[in-house]
Amino acid sequence: QVQLVESGGGLVQAGGSLRLSCAASGSTFSFNAMGWYRQAPGKQRELVATITSGGSTNYADSVKGRFTISRDNAKNTVYLQMNSLKPEDTAVYYCRMSTQLLHFWGQGTQVTVSS
């Protein structure tokens, strides 16, 4: 049973930083691509950033240059460093693990950026 547990969300002022963590269990973490997605109220869930098992990364245009995704395979954890946060970054952030057959989601962590 795959479990993903996000942490690190909270309330921050515009221009501030947060680091999200997602701890994975129940699967061979190092083999799987990982991603961060977010969903703001009244909007669809959208991709924020992904990282492959080999470490290749991809970012939404809206976060390029501000957010960095990374992974620590020894700790079965993926991170999202968020700098220069904007009010429009306010959302619930979800971690996703992609295996060959399935996607697994965490429960989400709230990020609120005040202006």
C-alpha positions as CSV (number, residue, x, y, z in Angstrom):
1,Q,0.0,0.0,0.0
2,V,1.5,3.3,-1.2
3,Q,1.3,6.2,1.3
4,L,2.3,9.7,0.6
5,V,2.4,12.2,3.4
6,E,2.9,15.9,2.7
7,S,4.1,18.5,5.2
8,G,5.5,22.0,5.3
9,G,2.5,24.0,4.2
10,G,1.3,27.1,6.1
11,L,0.7,30.9,5.9
12,V,3.4,33.1,4.5
13,Q,3.6,36.7,3.3
14,A,4.1,37.5,-0.4
15,G,7.8,37.3,-1.2
16,G,8.4,34.6,1.4
17,S,9.5,31.0,1.1
18,L,8.3,27.6,2.1
19,R,9.6,24.1,1.6
20,L,7.1,21.2,1.2
21,S,8.1,17.6,1.9
22,C,6.4,14.4,0.8
23,A,7.4,11.2,2.5
24,A,6.6,8.0,0.6
25,S,6.2,4.4,1.7
26,G,5.0,1.2,0.3
27,S,6.7,1.3,-3.1
28,T,10.3,1.5,-4.4
29,F,10.6,5.2,-4.3
30,S,13.7,5.5,-6.4
31,F,12.1,3.8,-9.4
32,N,9.2,6.2,-9.7
33,A,8.6,9.7,-11.0
34,M,7.3,12.1,-8.4
35,G,5.3,15.3,-8.8
36,W,3.8,18.3,-7.1
37,Y,0.3,19.5,-8.1
38,R,-1.9,22.2,-6.7
39,Q,-5.6,23.1,-6.6
40,A,-6.9,26.5,-5.8
41,P,-10.5,27.1,-4.7
42,G,-12.8,26.8,-7.8
43,K,-10.0,25.7,-10.1
44,Q,-8.8,22.5,-11.5
45,R,-5.8,20.7,-10.1
46,E,-2.7,21.7,-12.1
47,L,0.9,20.5,-12.4
48,V,3.5,22.5,-10.5
49,A,6.6,20.4,-11.0
50,T,7.8,16.8,-11.7
51,I,11.0,14.9,-11.3
52,T,11.9,11.6,-12.9
53,S,13.6,8.7,-11.3
54,G,16.8,9.9,-13.0
55,G,16.4,13.4,-11.7
56,S,15.1,15.3,-14.7
57,T,12.7,18.1,-13.8
58,N,9.8,19.9,-15.4
59,Y,8.0,23.0,-14.2
60,A,4.9,24.9,-14.9
61,D,5.7,28.2,-16.5
62,S,4.1,30.1,-13.6
63,V,6.7,28.7,-11.1
64,K,9.8,28.5,-13.2
65,G,12.7,30.3,-11.6
66,R,10.9,30.4,-8.2
67,F,10.2,26.8,-7.3
68,T,12.6,23.9,-7.2
69,I,11.7,20.2,-7.0
70,S,14.2,17.7,-5.6
71,R,14.3,14.2,-4.3
72,D,16.3,12.3,-1.7
73,N,16.0,8.6,-2.5
74,A,17.7,7.6,0.7
75,K,14.9,9.2,2.6
76,N,12.1,8.3,0.2
77,T,11.2,12.0,0.1
78,V,10.5,14.6,-2.5
79,Y,10.7,18.3,-1.8
80,L,9.4,21.5,-3.3
81,Q,11.3,24.6,-2.4
82,M,9.1,27.6,-3.0
83,N,10.6,31.1,-3.1
84,S,9.3,34.5,-4.0
85,L,5.8,33.3,-3.2
86,K,2.8,35.2,-4.6
87,P,-0.8,35.3,-3.5
88,E,-1.7,33.4,-6.6
89,D,0.3,30.5,-5.4
90,T,-2.3,30.0,-2.7
91,A,-3.7,26.4,-3.0
92,V,-3.7,22.9,-1.6
93,Y,-0.5,21.3,-2.8
94,Y,-0.5,17.5,-3.5
95,C,2.3,15.1,-4.0
96,R,1.9,12.4,-6.6
97,M,3.9,9.2,-7.3
98,S,3.7,7.7,-10.7
99,T,4.4,4.0,-11.1
100,Q,4.3,2.0,-14.3
101,L,0.6,1.3,-13.9
102,L,-0.9,3.8,-11.4
103,H,-0.7,7.2,-9.8
104,F,-0.9,7.7,-6.1
105,W,-1.8,10.9,-4.3
106,G,-1.1,12.4,-0.9
107,Q,-3.8,14.1,1.2
108,G,-2.5,17.6,0.4
109,T,-1.1,20.5,2.4
110,Q,-2.5,24.0,2.4
111,V,-0.3,26.9,1.3
112,T,-1.7,30.4,1.8
113,V,0.2,33.5,0.6
114,S,-1.0,36.8,2.0
115,S,-0.5,40.0,0.1
